[in-house]
Amino acid sequence: MAIDKVPGEPDPDWDAFTEAHADRPAAPASTGAPIGSLDVEALTRIIGQSQQVTAQITGRNTGKVPAWARTDWAKAGYWTAVVPTLVSGCANLAAHQWPGWQVPFTGGLVSALALTATIAGLNRHWNPAATAVASGIALGGMQFATAAGSGGWMEIVAWLTGAAGTMAFSILWNSKHAEDKAKVELIRAKTGTEHAKRDAVQVMTQVKAAHELLKIDQTRKAGIEERPYLGGTTGEERALREAFWGVFGETLLTCDVTSTLSGWKAIVGLTRLSRKEARAGWDKVQTVMRADGRFIVSDGRVTNELLVKFVSSGMRHGGRTAWDEQMMPDPDDLMMSLGTDTETGEEVLVRFDERLLITGASGTGKSWSTRPLMAHAHLRGELILIDGKGEEANVWDGVCRCATDTPEIIDAIEYAHAEMNQRKTEMRARGLSVWDGPQLTVNVDEGQVILAMIAGLKKGRDDLLQKAIELSSLGRSRGVVLWWQTQYGVTSGDAPGIHKMIAPNMLQRFSLRVANGTHALVALDDCAYYEPQSIPDDRAFRGHGYLKGYGPVLIRTWTMDDQAVKALPAAAVESGTPAFGASPEDRVRAYRAANPGASQRAVADATGVSLGKVNGILKGR
C-alpha cells in the first residue's frame, strides 16, 4: 500500500485496498466520512493544496517573471521613470509649438504624474529607500536631458524642482507606512501557515485511520493462520515440527530434512525462538520425538538457522569399519584413508605427506583414530612414535621406533632433526628441491606432555623446542613429516597442547569432540563453526570427528585393534642404530661400528652428538 503517493498520480494498490474494505466501519476522519469510503481524490487534492501554500509561504512560487524584473530597483524605476518620460517627451514637443507656456505646463504636469506613479508604487509595498532613490534618478535625469535639449534654463529649474518634490514625498510616505506594511505581510504569512497546518492535520488523521484499518486486516489474517503447520514431506520433518510446537510453541519457518547413511540431518529455520534457547531445551525436543539415537545440534550459517544431525543407534557405515592392508593405495599415491563419511558412506582421504594435527578430549579415541594412519606411514616409510603417556607405545613397541621417557624423547627429537639436516645436505649435493626417498613420519602422541617435559629441562636444552619447531616448518620438503596429537587445544599459557609456532604449520586438522569453542578454534582453525564441541559425549561416538575443509559432516575413522597393530611387520632398522635413550657414547660407537668410514661430522649429524664430544669419544677421552 502506497501511503506517500505522489499528488495527482493514481495508485491501484491504494484503490484496491480501500475498495476491498469499503464495507468495514472505521473511526471517522476529520471530514466526517468513514475510512472505508475514503475519498482518494479529495486526499490528493488536499495534499496538493498544502504543497502550494507551503511554496507560496517560502517564496518558491515566483511565476514566469524574469529575474531582472523581480528586484525592488527595477519595479521602482519602472513606475517612476516610464510614465514621466513619456509626458516629458510630449511637453517638449508642445514647447516647440507654443513657446512661453511650456515651462509651467511641463514642470507642474510632470511633477503631478511623478507623484501619482510614486504613490502607486508605494501601494505595491516596495522597498521605501529603493523607490525614493529610483524616483529621483529617473525624473532628474530625464528632465535635465529634455531641458538641455530645448535650451531653456527656466525649464531646467522646473524639472529639478519636480524631481526634488517627488523624492521628498516618497521618503515621507514610506517612513510613515513602512511598519504598517510589515504587519500586513506578517499577518498574511501566518494566515497561510495556519491553513497549511489545518490541511496537514486532516491528511494525517486520514492516513493514521488507514493504517489502523490495515492493522485490523493483518490481525484478522494472523488469526486465520494461528493454527500452525505441522505437516511435512517426511516423518522426520513432521516429528520435528510437532516437537518444536509442543516444547517451545514455535512454528518452524523452514525444515529441510535429508536422509544420511547414519540417520538424517535437517536445516531448521526458526521464527521467533533464538538458537541459544533452542539448544538449551533440546533435551525436551529429543524426549518428545522419542528418537532412538543421538542428536548433534549446531548453529547454521544464518542467524535464525539451526543444523540438526541425527545418528541412529543402529547406524551402519557402508559395511566394513576396520582398517586392513588391502586399503593401502599405490606407492605413488600420496593420499591415505582417514575413515568414512557418515552421511554418504564414501571414503575420506587425507594427504600422506602433509603435517597433521589431531585434537580430541580424553576418551574420544585420538590414539585409536590415528592407528590406521600410523600403519600407513609405517608401511610406506619410517615411523617414530613419541608417546608422552606411554600406553600406546606398549602396542607399537617392536613395530616401529618408540620414545616414552625423557631421555628417549630427547633422542627421538634430535634423531629426527639430524635426519632432516642430513637430507638437506644430500639434496644439495644431488640438486633436489624435494626429497625423493622414503618419508620419515614423527607422530607425537599428547603434545601437552611433551611440551611440559621440554619446558622442565635445564636451560642447557633450550634448543630442543627449537628443533621441534623446525621439524614442523622445515621438515616436509625434506621428507620428515610431523603429526601432532593433543587433548588440550590451546596454544598459550603454562601448559599448551601445541606450541604457537608449531600450530600454524599444521595444514591438515582433524578434530574429535573437544571441551569448548576455544579448543575448537585451535582444532579446526577457520572451520571451528563445525562445532566439534557439540559431538555427544558417548562411547558410540568415539573416533567420530570433523576434518578441516571437508564440511560440517561427521567422519568415522577406521578401527584398528591391538592385535592388528602387532601383526604389522617390524621396522627394518639399520645395523648399528642405537635405541632411543642410549648414552651419547653408545650412540657414537654404534654408528661408527656400522659405518667405519664415516667422518666425525657425519657421526655427529647422525647421532645428534656435538662434534667436539664425538671427537673425544672416538679418541677415548
Residue pairs with C-beta under 8 A, 6 or more apart in sequence:
1 13
1 14
1 17
1 210
1 214
2 11
2 13
2 14
3 14
3 207
3 210
3 211
5 11
5 14
5 44
7 44
7 47
7 48
7 51
8 44
8 48
11 40
14 40
15 40
17 214
18 36
18 37
18 38
18 40
18 210
21 35
21 36
21 213
21 217
22 36
22 37
23 36
24 36
24 213
24 216
25 34
25 36
26 34
26 35
26 36
26 209
26 212
26 213
27 35
27 209
27 212
28 34
28 35
29 35
29 38
29 202
29 205
29 206
29 209
30 201
30 202
30 205
30 206
31 39
31 42
31 202
31 206
33 39
35 206
35 209
35 210
35 212
35 213
36 213
38 206
38 209
38 210
43 203
43 206
46 199
46 202
46 203
47 199
47 203
49 199
50 196
50 199
50 200
50 203
52 61
53 192
53 195
53 196
53 199
54 196
55 61
56 192
57 189
57 192
57 193
57 196
62 70
68 74
69 75
72 126
72 127
72 130
72 131
73 130
73 134
75 121
75 124
75 126
75 130
76 121
76 126
76 127
76 130
76 131
76 133
76 134
76 135
77 134
77 137
77 138
79 117
79 118
79 120
79 121
79 124
80 114
80 117
80 118
80 121
80 131
80 134
80 135
80 138
80 139
80 166
81 134
81 138
81 139
81 142
83 113
83 114
83 117
84 110
84 113
84 114
84 117
84 138
84 139
84 142
84 143
85 138
85 142
87 106
87 109
87 110
87 113
88 106
88 110
88 142
88 143
88 146
88 159
89 146
91 102
91 105
91 106
91 109
91 110
91 146
92 102
92 106
92 146
92 149
92 150
94 102
94 105
94 106
95 102
95 103
95 106
95 150
95 152
95 155
96 150
102 150
102 152
102 155
103 152
103 154
103 155
103 158
104 158
106 146
106 155
106 158
106 159
107 155
107 158
107 159
107 161
107 162
108 158
108 162
110 139
110 143
110 159
110 162
111 161
111 162
111 165
111 166
114 135
114 139
114 162
114 163
114 165
114 166
115 165
115 166
115 169
117 135
118 131
118 135
118 166
118 169
118 170
118 173
119 173
121 131
122 128
122 131
122 170
122 173
122 174
122 177
125 181
125 184
125 185
128 170
128 171
128 173
128 174
128 175
128 178
129 174
131 170
131 174
132 167
132 170
132 171
132 174
135 163
135 166
135 167
135 170
136 163
136 164
136 166
136 167
139 159
139 162
139 163
139 166
140 159
140 160
140 163
143 156
143 158
143 159
143 160
143 162
143 163
144 156
144 159
144 160
146 155
146 159
147 153
147 155
147 156
147 158
147 159
148 156
228 241
228 245
228 251
229 241
229 251
230 238
230 241
230 242
230 245
231 238
231 241
232 238
232 240
232 241
232 255
232 257
233 257
234 257
234 264
236 257
236 264
236 266
236 310
237 255
237 257
237 266
239 289
239 291
240 252
240 255
240 257
240 266
240 268
240 285
240 289
240 308
241 251
241 252
241 255
242 288
243 285
243 288
243 289
244 250
244 251
244 252
244 268
244 273
244 278
244 285
245 251
246 288
247 281
247 284
247 285
247 288
248 273
248 277
248 278
248 281
250 270
250 271
250 272
250 273
250 278
251 271
252 268
252 269
252 270
252 271
253 269
253 270
253 271
253 304
254 267
254 268
254 269
255 266
255 267
255 268
255 269
256 266
256 267
257 264
257 265
257 266
258 264
258 265
258 266
260 309
260 342
260 343
260 344
261 315
261 316
261 317
261 318
261 341
261 342
261 343
261 344
261 345
262 311
262 312
262 315
262 316
262 317
262 342
262 343
262 554
263 293
263 309
263 310
263 311
263 312
263 315
264 309
264 310
265 307
265 308
265 309
265 310
265 343
266 307
266 308
266 310
267 300
267 305
267 306
267 307
267 308
268 278
268 300
268 305
268 306
268 307
268 308
269 302
269 304
269 305
269 306
270 278
270 304
270 305
270 306
271 304
275 299
275 300
275 303
275 304
275 305
275 306
278 285
278 297
278 306
279 297
279 306
282 295
282 297
286 295
291 310
292 312
292 313
292 314
293 310
293 311
293 312
293 313
293 315
294 310
294 311
294 313
294 536
294 538
294 540
294 541
295 308
295 309
295 310
295 311
295 536
296 308
296 309
296 310
296 311
296 534
296 535
296 536
296 554
297 306
297 307
297 308
297 309
297 534
298 306
298 307
298 309
298 529
298 530
298 531
298 534
298 552
299 305
299 306
299 307
299 529
299 531
300 306
300 307
301 529
307 552
309 554
311 342
311 540
311 541
311 554
313 540
315 342
317 340
317 342
317 345
317 556
318 340
318 345
318 346
321 340
321 556
321 558
321 559
322 558
322 559
322 560
322 561
322 564
323 337
323 371
323 372
323 375
323 558
323 559
323 560
323 564
324 564
325 375
325 379
327 337
327 372
327 558
328 376
328 379
328 380
329 335
329 336
329 337
331 380
333 352
334 351
334 352
334 353
335 349
335 350
335 351
335 352
336 349
336 350
336 351
336 352
336 372
336 373
336 376
337 347
337 348
337 349
337 372
337 376
337 558
338 348
338 349
338 350
338 372
338 373
338 510
338 547
338 555
338 557
338 558
339 347
339 348
339 369
339 543
339 555
339 556
339 557
339 558
340 346
340 347
340 348
340 555
340 556
340 558
341 347
341 348
341 553
341 554
341 555
342 544
342 553
342 554
342 555
342 556
343 553
343 554
348 547
348 550
348 555
350 356
350 373
350 508
350 510
350 547
351 508
352 376
352 377
352 380
352 439
353 439
353 476
353 479
353 481
354 476
354 481
354 507
354 508
355 472
355 476
355 481
355 482
355 483
355 484
355 505
355 506
355 507
355 508
356 373
356 481
356 483
356 484
356 506
356 508
356 509
356 510
357 483
357 484
357 485
357 486
357 498
357 503
357 506
357 508
357 509
357 510
357 523
358 366
358 369
358 370
358 483
358 484
358 485
358 486
358 509
358 510
358 511
358 512
359 366
359 485
359 486
359 487
359 489
359 497
359 509
359 510
359 511
359 512
359 514
359 519
359 522
359 523
359 532
360 366
360 369
360 485
360 487
360 511
360 512
360 513
360 514
360 545
361 487
361 512
361 513
361 514
361 515
361 519
362 487
363 542
364 487
364 512
364 513
364 535
364 541
364 542
364 543
364 545
365 512
365 542
365 543
365 557
366 445
366 485
366 487
366 512
367 391
367 392
367 445
367 485
368 542
368 543
368 557
368 559
368 560
369 510
369 512
369 543
369 545
369 557
370 443
370 445
370 483
370 485
371 560
371 564
371 565
372 557
372 558
372 560
373 483
374 383
374 385
374 396
374 400
374 441
374 443
375 560
375 564
375 565
375 568
377 383
377 439
377 441
377 443
377 483
378 399
378 400
378 568
378 571
379 568
379 569
380 438
380 439
381 438
381 439
381 440
381 441
381 479
382 400
382 401
382 438
382 439
382 440
382 441
382 571
383 400
383 401
383 440
383 441
383 443
383 571
384 400
384 401
384 402
384 403
384 412
384 415
384 416
384 440
384 441
384 442
384 443
385 392
385 393
385 396
385 400
385 401
385 402
385 403
385 443
385 445
386 402
386 403
386 409
386 412
386 413
386 442
386 443
386 444
386 445
386 450
387 393
387 396
387 402
387 403
387 404
387 445
387 446
388 404
388 409
388 444
388 445
388 446
388 447
388 448
388 449
388 450
388 453
389 445
389 446
389 449
390 404
390 405
392 445
393 402
393 403
393 404
393 445
395 562
395 565
395 566
396 402
396 565
398 566
398 570
399 565
399 566
399 568
399 569
399 570
399 571
400 571
401 412
401 571
401 573
401 579
401 580
402 408
402 580
403 409
403 411
403 412
403 580
403 581
405 581
406 453
406 457
407 580
407 581
408 579
408 580
408 581
409 450
409 453
409 580
410 457
410 461
410 464
411 580
411 581
411 582
411 587
411 608
412 442
412 580
413 464
413 467
413 468
413 471
414 464
414 467
414 608
415 580
415 607
415 608
416 440
416 442
416 471
416 475
416 480
417 467
417 470
417 471
417 608
418 605
418 606
418 607
418 608
419 440
419 480
419 606
420 470
420 471
420 474
420 475
420 478
420 480
421 605
422 605
422 606
423 435
423 437
423 478
423 479
423 480
424 478
425 605
426 432
427 433
427 435
427 478
433 477
434 477
435 477
435 478
435 479
437 479
438 479
439 479
439 480
439 481
440 479
440 480
440 481
441 481
441 483
442 471
442 475
442 480
442 481
442 482
442 483
443 483
443 485
444 450
444 482
444 483
444 484
444 485
445 485
446 485
446 486
446 487
447 484
447 485
447 486
447 497
447 498
447 499
448 486
448 487
448 488
448 495
448 496
448 497
450 468
451 465
451 495
451 496
451 497
451 498
451 499
452 495
454 461
454 464
454 465
454 468
455 465
457 464
465 499
468 499
468 502
469 499
469 501
469 502
471 480
471 482
472 482
472 484
472 501
472 502
472 505
472 506
473 501
473 505
475 481
475 482
482 502
482 505
484 498
484 502
484 506
486 497
486 498
487 497
488 495
488 496
488 497
488 519
489 497
489 498
489 511
489 514
489 515
489 518
489 519
489 520
489 521
489 522
489 523
490 496
490 497
490 498
490 518
490 519
490 522
491 497
491 498
491 499
491 500
491 503
491 522
492 500
497 522
498 506
498 522
503 522
508 547
508 548
509 523
509 524
509 525
509 527
509 547
509 548
510 545
510 546
510 547
510 548
510 555
511 520
511 523
511 524
511 530
511 532
511 545
511 546
511 548
512 532
512 535
512 542
512 543
512 544
512 545
513 532
513 533
513 535
513 536
513 537
513 541
513 544
513 545
514 520
514 523
514 532
514 533
515 533
516 533
517 528
517 531
517 533
519 533
520 528
520 530
520 531
520 532
520 533
521 528
523 532
524 530
524 532
524 546
524 548
525 548
527 546
527 548
527 549
529 552
530 546
530 551
530 552
531 552
532 545
532 546
535 541
535 544
535 545
535 554
543 556
543 557
543 559
544 554
544 555
544 556
544 557
545 554
545 555
545 557
546 552
546 553
546 554
546 555
547 555
574 594
575 594
576 590
576 591
576 593
576 594
576 595
577 590
577 591
577 594
578 586
578 587
578 590
578 591
578 607
582 590
584 607
584 609
584 613
584 617
585 617
587 607
587 608
587 609
588 603
588 607
588 609
588 613
588 614
588 617
588 618
589 617
591 598
591 603
591 606
591 607
592 598
592 603
592 618
595 602
595 603
595 606
598 606
600 611
600 614
600 615
600 618
601 611
603 609
603 614
603 618
604 610
604 611
604 614
607 614
609 617
